[in-house]
Amino acid sequence: MTRTALVLGAGMVGVSCALALQKRGIIVTLIDRKVPGRETSYGNAGVLATSSILPLNNPALYAKITGYLGNRHPALNLSWRRALSRPGWLLRFLWEARPSRAAAHIAALQALTASTVARHRALMTEAGVAHRLRENGTLKLWRTEAGHAAAQGEHDFLRRHGIDSQVLDRQGISALEPSLNPIFPAGLLIPSVGSVDSPGAVTAAYAALFAERGGRIEQAEIAGLARQGAGWRANTTKSAFEADIAVVALGPWSGDLLKPLGLDPWLDVERGYHRHLKPQPGSSLSRPVYDADGAYYMAPMEQGYRITSGVDLSFRDAPDAHRQIDSVTAAAREAFPLGGVVGDTWRGARPTLPDSLPMIGEAPRNSGLWLAFGNQHIGFSTGPITGEMIAAMVCGETPPVDPTPFRPGRYIS
Ligand SMILES: Cc1cc2nc3c(=O)[nH]c(=O)nc-3n(C[C@H](O)[C@H](O)[C@H](O)COP(=O)(O)OP(=O)(O)OC[C@H]3O[C@@H](n4cnc5c(N)ncnc54)[C@H](O)[C@@H]3O)c2cc1C
């Protein structure tokens, strides 16, 4: 008998799960309150991060943390009210940065990210949006002479993990990106990293591919999830939807539906912002650049040059705090000839678990309830592999990546 599935959430992770389940002959209904790809999967920097294998909470965080605590550095905005409302999460996040955890985290993230560009290339081709893919790397930049050692250190680290990169001096940076102002003495080109010019449009194109292949997309607010016989029922503002299995891929909102079931995934969020600016006439970038001292990405997008901010550790639904995005916009103007602002400032929330690894697998004590969220800073990149892993496990196949580090049972008992 043909199996059925509900995929809850149509961001990059949910859409990828829907496509991968559909490929295996499962009849899938994809549900989101918005049209696909309008939340976190819309506003990110569009970097296909094959080299983001070191989580934010790595051993170097301990040395940096005091410099961040006064909320003067653009890399971090910390709401003490939020931190004190849930001290356990922050303590676990810091505890996971200890050196003894680093090797396991790096190995897990490398397994997850290694096939990012290849998987997106294949999907973008099938979805007819291959023109949105750039395969010319990312450029990390440093503003001081100390950047030479930092670039070399990162190059050595990546080489130990089989990832190529190229250390650049001021001339090398100018040769690659002539429009950048010459304020960066050191840089690192990572050629295997890809990028797209509109993550929202790519997510929407994958959803359109799913619909073209017979998938059903429902736009409705999901109010609750419950067992229904041997399967699952999602209650929505439209009607109830039932299926053999349910996949929770609600990104930063995933905990909202799970907690009423007695499942606390220890999910929290690292908020972030973006703003688009026009380039000055005659100036252009051919790839995303990351200003390591300024703590922002500047990525060429369809809408303009997208500047993305660092981490805002505030309550998920608290009002915007524009200190970081204002500060990095000013820093980006020092780096590149930018003109006027295009549109409004956007805010999103990276869904993050204390160990910076996503949750990919079946929920403990709840057969047929699959969890696919918590992809933190790299969820646009790792959506497709997350979807393939879920679909393989649902069908009893061996997933393409060892799921052990991502098992829900590490937080949900
Ligand atoms: C500033 C910033 C920059 C980033 N840069 C990058 C990058 O360069 N590369 C990268 O790989 N990643 C990046 N990320 C991270 C990446 O964007 C996320 O990890 C990823 O988009 C998460 O995808 P998702 O599908 O899990 O969540 P989402 O895209 O948020 O999807 C969740 C969906 O669930 C729906 N939903 C939630 N609750 C309900 C409900 N009750 N009923 C119905 N629908 C509901 C929402 O409408 C939404 O569409 C960045 C994030 C930020 C904030």
The ligand as an SDF file (V2000), in Angstrom:
LIG
                    3D

 53 58  0  0  0  0  0  0  0  0999 V2000
   20.9960   36.2850    8.7500 C   0  0  0  0  0  0  0  0  0  0  0  0
   21.0770   34.8240    8.3840 C   0  0  0  0  0  0  0  0  0  0  0  0
   22.0270   34.4000    7.4400 C   0  0  0  0  0  0  0  0  0  0  0  0
   22.1220   33.0510    7.0870 C   0  0  0  0  0  0  0  0  0  0  0  0
   22.9970   32.6760    6.0960 N   0  0  0  0  0  0  0  0  0  0  0  0
   23.0240   31.3820    5.6950 C   0  0  0  0  0  0  0  0  0  0  0  0
   23.8300   30.9840    4.5870 C   0  0  0  0  0  0  0  0  0  0  0  0
   24.4900   31.8080    3.9540 O   0  0  0  0  0  0  0  0  0  0  0  0
   23.8530   29.6720    4.2330 N   0  0  0  0  0  0  0  0  0  0  0  0
   23.0970   28.7440    4.8890 C   0  0  0  0  0  0  0  0  0  0  0  0
   23.1750   27.5700    4.5490 O   0  0  0  0  0  0  0  0  0  0  0  0
   22.2710   29.0900    5.9120 N   0  0  0  0  0  0  0  0  0  0  0  0
   22.2150   30.3800    6.3270 C   0  0  0  0  0  0  0  0  0  0  0  0
   21.3990   30.7490    7.3560 N   0  0  0  0  0  0  0  0  0  0  0  0
   20.6300   29.7170    8.0530 C   0  0  0  0  0  0  0  0  0  0  0  0
   19.4350   29.2350    7.2320 C   0  0  0  0  0  0  0  0  0  0  0  0
   18.7410   30.3300    6.6880 O   0  0  0  0  0  0  0  0  0  0  0  0
   18.4950   28.3930    8.0980 C   0  0  0  0  0  0  0  0  0  0  0  0
   19.2170   27.3970    8.8060 O   0  0  0  0  0  0  0  0  0  0  0  0
   17.4620   27.6830    7.2320 C   0  0  0  0  0  0  0  0  0  0  0  0
   16.8230   28.6010    6.3810 O   0  0  0  0  0  0  0  0  0  0  0  0
   16.4290   26.9700    8.0870 C   0  0  0  0  0  0  0  0  0  0  0  0
   15.5050   26.3950    7.1930 O   0  0  0  0  0  0  0  0  0  0  0  0
   14.1990   25.6930    7.7500 P   0  0  0  0  0  0  0  0  0  0  0  0
   13.4970   25.0940    6.5990 O   0  0  0  0  0  0  0  0  0  0  0  0
   14.5800   24.8140    8.8960 O   0  0  0  0  0  0  0  0  0  0  0  0
   13.3570   26.9080    8.3960 O   0  0  0  0  0  0  0  0  0  0  0  0
   12.4450   28.0130    7.6870 P   0  0  0  0  0  0  0  0  0  0  0  0
   12.9820   28.4120    6.3840 O   0  0  0  0  0  0  0  0  0  0  0  0
   12.2010   29.0800    8.6890 O   0  0  0  0  0  0  0  0  0  0  0  0
   11.0990   27.2290    7.4250 O   0  0  0  0  0  0  0  0  0  0  0  0
   10.1760   26.9330    8.4580 C   0  0  0  0  0  0  0  0  0  0  0  0
    8.7800   27.1030    7.8990 C   0  0  0  0  0  0  0  0  0  0  0  0
    7.8270   26.7130    8.8850 O   0  0  0  0  0  0  0  0  0  0  0  0
    6.6850   27.5280    8.7240 C   0  0  0  0  0  0  0  0  0  0  0  0
    5.9030   27.5050    9.9690 N   0  0  0  0  0  0  0  0  0  0  0  0
    6.3660   27.7050   11.2190 C   0  0  0  0  0  0  0  0  0  0  0  0
    5.3760   27.5390   12.1090 N   0  0  0  0  0  0  0  0  0  0  0  0
    4.2610   27.2150   11.4010 C   0  0  0  0  0  0  0  0  0  0  0  0
    2.9140   26.9250   11.7630 C   0  0  0  0  0  0  0  0  0  0  0  0
    2.5040   26.8990   13.0370 N   0  0  0  0  0  0  0  0  0  0  0  0
    2.0310   26.6250   10.7760 N   0  0  0  0  0  0  0  0  0  0  0  0
    2.4310   26.6360    9.4770 C   0  0  0  0  0  0  0  0  0  0  0  0
    3.6810   26.9040    9.0800 N   0  0  0  0  0  0  0  0  0  0  0  0
    4.5810   27.1970   10.0350 C   0  0  0  0  0  0  0  0  0  0  0  0
    7.2620   28.9080    8.3950 C   0  0  0  0  0  0  0  0  0  0  0  0
    6.2940   29.7190    7.7340 O   0  0  0  0  0  0  0  0  0  0  0  0
    8.4670   28.5500    7.5410 C   0  0  0  0  0  0  0  0  0  0  0  0
    8.1820   28.6350    6.1550 O   0  0  0  0  0  0  0  0  0  0  0  0
   21.2710   32.0940    7.7280 C   0  0  0  0  0  0  0  0  0  0  0  0
   20.3030   32.5200    8.6500 C   0  0  0  0  0  0  0  0  0  0  0  0
   20.1970   33.8630    8.9630 C   0  0  0  0  0  0  0  0  0  0  0  0
   19.1380   34.3070    9.9440 C   0  0  0  0  0  0  0  0  0  0  0  0
  1  2  1  0
  2  3  1  0
  2 52  2  0
  3  4  2  0
  4  5  1  0
  4 50  1  0
  5  6  2  0
  6  7  1  0
  6 13  1  0
  7  8  2  0
  7  9  1  0
  9 10  1  0
 10 11  2  0
 10 12  1  0
 12 13  2  0
 13 14  1  0
 14 15  1  0
 14 50  1  0
 15 16  1  0
 16 17  1  0
 16 18  1  0
 18 19  1  0
 18 20  1  0
 20 21  1  0
 20 22  1  0
 22 23  1  0
 23 24  1  0
 24 25  2  0
 24 26  1  0
 24 27  1  0
 27 28  1  0
 28 29  2  0
 28 30  1  0
 28 31  1  0
 31 32  1  0
 32 33  1  0
 33 34  1  0
 33 48  1  0
 34 35  1  0
 35 36  1  0
 35 46  1  0
 36 37  1  0
 36 45  1  0
 37 38  2  0
 38 39  1  0
 39 40  1  0
 39 45  2  0
 40 41  1  0
 40 42  2  0
 42 43  1  0
 43 44  2  0
 44 45  1  0
 46 47  1  0
 46 48  1  0
 48 49  1  0
 50 51  2  0
 51 52  1  0
 52 53  1  0
M  END
$$$$
